[in-house]
Structures are given as C-alpha cells and as structure tokens.
Amino acid sequence: MDRKVLSSGIQYTNLPESYIRPESERPRLSEVLECKDVPIVDLGCENRAQIVREVGEACRFYGFFQVVNHGVGVEAVREMTEVAHGFFKLPVEEKLKLYSEDPSKTTRLSTSFNVNKETVHNWRDYLRLHCYPLDKYVPEWPSNPPSFKERVKKYCEEVRELGLRIEEYIGESLGLEKDYIKNVLGEQGQHMAVNYYPPCPQPQLTYGLPGHTDPNALTILLQDLHVSGLQVLKDGNWLAVNPQPNAFVINIGDQLQALSNGLYKSVWHRAVVNVDKPRLSVASFLCPNDQALISPAKRLTEDGSKAMYRGYTYAEYYNKFWSRNLDQEHCLELFKNK
C-alpha cells in the first residue's frame, strides 16, 4: 500500500485498485435486506429465567442479539465514542507513531486486516488495544487525546463486567453451571478494536471487513448510531443490523460454538462502507486464556452425541486464525473431529 492509513485526510475520488474485489466477491448492496427481527434482550428484566431463555434462543437461531438496560453507563459510552473520534481526527503523523503491521503487538494502529498477506485490502483503519489486565496495558495506550486512557479504561471495566454476566446467561441456557464458561476459559483476556471506516468513493466494490466469524468467545459491539454498516448472514442472506440507541450487539464467537458442541452459532458478519459519512464502531472481545483447553462441554455429549470438535488450546486457535486470510473458510472447520 502506498499510504499506511486511510484516515490521512486524503479525499479519494476513485477506489484504489488494491481495494477492488473481484466481481464474484462484491457485497451486492442492492440485495441486502433489513434484519427486522433482531433479538433484543432486556437485561434489566427481574426474571432471570426469561433472560436465560431469550439469550439461548438468540444464540441457537441467530448467533447474535442486542442487549438493552445492560448496565454500561450512558456517560461511559458517550465518552468512549468522543475520544475514539478524537483519536482518528489527530494529525496523521501523530497517529502513525502507533502504526504496526505486527498482529502480536498489544497496542497498534493498522489498516485493512492483515496487509502483509492480503491480495485485496479492506476499507478500514483500526486501533487495536489489549485491555486486561488494565494496569499492564494502559501505560502503552495513546496519550493523545489527553483523556484517552482515563475514558477508555472506564469503558473497558464496565464492558468486561457486562460480558462476563452474559457468559453466565449463555452457560445456564446450555444447562451448565453459571460459572462453567468462566471456569473453562480461565482468566479471560480482553481486546478492543476501534474501527474507523472513512467515506468510500465506490462502496459497492469493497468492504470495510468481509464476511467472517470472530475467533474469540464473545464480542460486545458498540455501533455508530448515525451510520449503519453491520450485516449478518442468516439463512443464506445478508441482513443489515441497524443501530439501536443505548444497545450493544453481542456476537457469539468461535470458542462458544465449540464449547456448545455446535448448538450455538458463531455468527458470520461483515462491515460495509458508504459514500457520504465515516463510520466508527468499537468492538470489545472477551478471549479465553491462551492455555484454556477448548472442547465441547461433556454434559452436551452425555446423550451419545458426538463431540464435533477436538480439544485445542486457545493459543493454537488464535495463531491459526491470524495466519490466514479473513475471508477463507471458517477457521473452526480445521478443528472438527473427522
């Protein structure tokens, strides 16, 4: 790539050739419908059994859902959004101090997905942060904007608490103990991708991110309220998930699909771009401990059902995921029992 990041102030009138997808791989935006029946789970409901049931149904039939009354403060969300926009508005020279194409770096600004391996790039810049334990990683986060560390730290703490609570509901919905997922996944890591999708001159030719599943356990996505872009695959069709005020989108990741023995689906999703406006999203990922041994819960195979996946460590999975292109076959397929 001739420029390291897209958010460099350059106004593109045509899409650079390295971003143009082959015709068979384009998003076909005119065929995308709105997802009108997105499951919305009210976590403020006093009936825990109802929450567990609704979470289970969403995981089984959709692989994602939205949550409201989730306990993450409105102020924390507003400040996170403001400081994220502030970071991407910095002069390009300031942002490039954090630029790296090395996926093992725990704080880095990069672009596309894996620029060293791709043949076609994605119309996205992103700031990738490791977020847990905070005292280890906060010192290496950006110091500009000045409020960045304080605001993002607060947001991370509240989102982590939400994610761990949702994992309890998911475990219970599978008929497992409340703490089963927490115990299997160990001391979970937490990562964040602050995604910035600039206006794109020809959005029908490219992606912000092509269709993929997430390699982690659980993703908590804060959508841009003003610009839609998230689409999910359901029943063979791509559906637009429009942003809802005061809601998070929760995606089931590959590790929960494996742990549930395939009962719950790691949702295929993608990000599309548009001509007029930049779009910002904040994805928070809960990730198993590197040494966590992932395999279907024994209770789910006691009836004689075959274990769909072999046991593996999360480190083994994550290394495999990052060694491939984002839009190759589902990484979880490589861990299936024959």
Secondary structure as the mmCIF struct_conf table of DSSP 4:
data_model
#
loop_
_struct_conf.conf_type_id
_struct_conf.id
_struct_conf.beg_label_comp_id
_struct_conf.beg_label_asym_id
_struct_conf.beg_label_seq_id
_struct_conf.end_label_comp_id
_struct_conf.end_label_asym_id
_struct_conf.end_label_seq_id
BEND BEND1 ARG A 3 LYS A 4
BEND BEND2 LEU A 6 LEU A 6
BEND BEND3 SER A 8 GLY A 9
BEND BEND4 THR A 13 ASN A 14
HELX_RH_3T_P HELX_RH_3T_P1 GLU A 17 TYR A 19
HELX_LH_PP_P HELX_LH_PP_P1 ILE A 20 PRO A 22
HELX_RH_3T_P HELX_RH_3T_P2 GLU A 23 GLU A 25
BEND BEND5 ARG A 26 ARG A 26
HELX_RH_3T_P HELX_RH_3T_P3 LEU A 29 GLU A 31
STRN STRN1 LEU A 33 GLU A 34
TURN_TY1_P TURN_TY1_P1 LYS A 36 ASP A 37
STRN STRN2 ILE A 40 ASP A 42
TURN_TY1_P TURN_TY1_P2 LEU A 43 GLY A 44
BEND BEND6 GLU A 46 GLU A 46
HELX_RH_AL_P HELX_RH_AL_P1 ARG A 48 PHE A 61
TURN_TY1_P TURN_TY1_P3 TYR A 62 TYR A 62
BEND BEND7 GLY A 63 GLY A 63
STRN STRN3 PHE A 64 VAL A 68
BEND BEND8 ASN A 69 ASN A 69
BEND BEND9 GLY A 71 GLY A 71
HELX_RH_AL_P HELX_RH_AL_P2 VAL A 74 PHE A 88
TURN_TY1_P TURN_TY1_P4 LYS A 89 LYS A 89
BEND BEND10 LEU A 90 LEU A 90
HELX_RH_AL_P HELX_RH_AL_P3 VAL A 92 LYS A 95
HELX_RH_3T_P HELX_RH_3T_P4 LEU A 96 LEU A 98
STRN STRN4 TYR A 99 TYR A 99
TURN_TY1_P TURN_TY1_P5 PRO A 103 SER A 104
BEND BEND11 THR A 106 THR A 106
STRN STRN5 THR A 107 THR A 111
BEND BEND12 SER A 112 PHE A 113
TURN_TY1_P TURN_TY1_P6 VAL A 115 LYS A 117
BEND BEND13 THR A 119 VAL A 120
BEND BEND14 TRP A 123 TRP A 123
STRN STRN6 ASP A 125 HIS A 130
BEND BEND15 TYR A 132 PRO A 133
HELX_RH_AL_P HELX_RH_AL_P4 LEU A 134 TYR A 137
HELX_RH_3T_P HELX_RH_3T_P5 VAL A 138 GLU A 140
BEND BEND16 TRP A 141 TRP A 141
BEND BEND17 PRO A 145 PRO A 145
TURN_TY1_P TURN_TY1_P7 PRO A 146 SER A 147
HELX_RH_AL_P HELX_RH_AL_P5 PHE A 148 SER A 173
TURN_TY1_P TURN_TY1_P8 LEU A 174 GLY A 175
TURN_TY1_P TURN_TY1_P9 LYS A 178 ASP A 179
HELX_RH_AL_P HELX_RH_AL_P6 TYR A 180 LEU A 185
BEND BEND18 GLU A 187 GLU A 187
STRN STRN7 GLY A 189 TYR A 197
BEND BEND19 PRO A 201 PRO A 201
HELX_RH_3T_P HELX_RH_3T_P6 PRO A 203 LEU A 205
BEND BEND20 GLY A 208 GLY A 208
STRN STRN8 LEU A 209 HIS A 212
BEND BEND21 PRO A 215 ALA A 217
STRN STRN9 LEU A 218 LEU A 222
BEND BEND22 LEU A 225 HIS A 226
STRN STRN10 LEU A 230 LYS A 234
TURN_TY1_P TURN_TY1_P10 ASP A 235 GLY A 236
STRN STRN11 ASN A 237 ALA A 240
TURN_TY1_P TURN_TY1_P11 PRO A 245 ASN A 246
STRN STRN12 PHE A 248 ILE A 252
HELX_RH_AL_P HELX_RH_AL_P7 ASP A 254 LEU A 259
TURN_TY1_P TURN_TY1_P12 SER A 260 GLY A 262
BEND BEND23 LEU A 263 TYR A 264
STRN STRN13 HIS A 269 ALA A 271
BEND BEND24 VAL A 275 ASP A 276
STRN STRN14 ARG A 279 CYS A 287
TURN_TY1_P TURN_TY1_P13 ASP A 290 GLN A 291
STRN STRN15 LEU A 293 ILE A 294
HELX_RH_3T_P HELX_RH_3T_P7 LYS A 298 LEU A 300
TURN_TY1_P TURN_TY1_P14 THR A 301 ASP A 303
BEND BEND25 GLY A 304 GLY A 304
HELX_LH_PP_P HELX_LH_PP_P2 SER A 305 ALA A 307
BEND BEND26 MET A 308 MET A 308
STRN STRN16 TYR A 309 TYR A 309
STRN STRN17 TYR A 312 THR A 313
HELX_RH_AL_P HELX_RH_AL_P8 TYR A 314 TRP A 322
TURN_TY1_P TURN_TY1_P15 SER A 323 SER A 323
BEND BEND27 ARG A 324 ARG A 324
TURN_TY1_P TURN_TY1_P16 LEU A 326 ASP A 327
BEND BEND28 GLN A 328 GLU A 329
HELX_RH_3T_P HELX_RH_3T_P8 CYS A 331 PHE A 335
STRN STRN18 LYS A 336 LYS A 336
#
